[in-house]
């Protein structure tokens, strides 16, 4: 299955990475490792996580207060957002 990110999801990851790196050197890479672990799980079992709305699913990332919002398309996994759970829930995708 092919993995693709929307522009919003790419921005979400980049912003969070930079913020964590400013907090402590190397923490941004730990954040990326947790995202990769979650994505690996999603790719193995794409329908494991609950549907939040329509065909959007949500995977809560271990250790960091973020969720991955994604959809399963034909032979493709689309990452729509890597959402900071501390934000207003109304801003979720």
Secondary structure by P-SEA (a helix, b strand, c coil): cbbbbcaaaaaaaaaaaaaaaaaccaaaaaaaaaaaaaaaaaaacccccccccccbbbbbbccccbbbbbbbcccbbbbcccccccccccccc
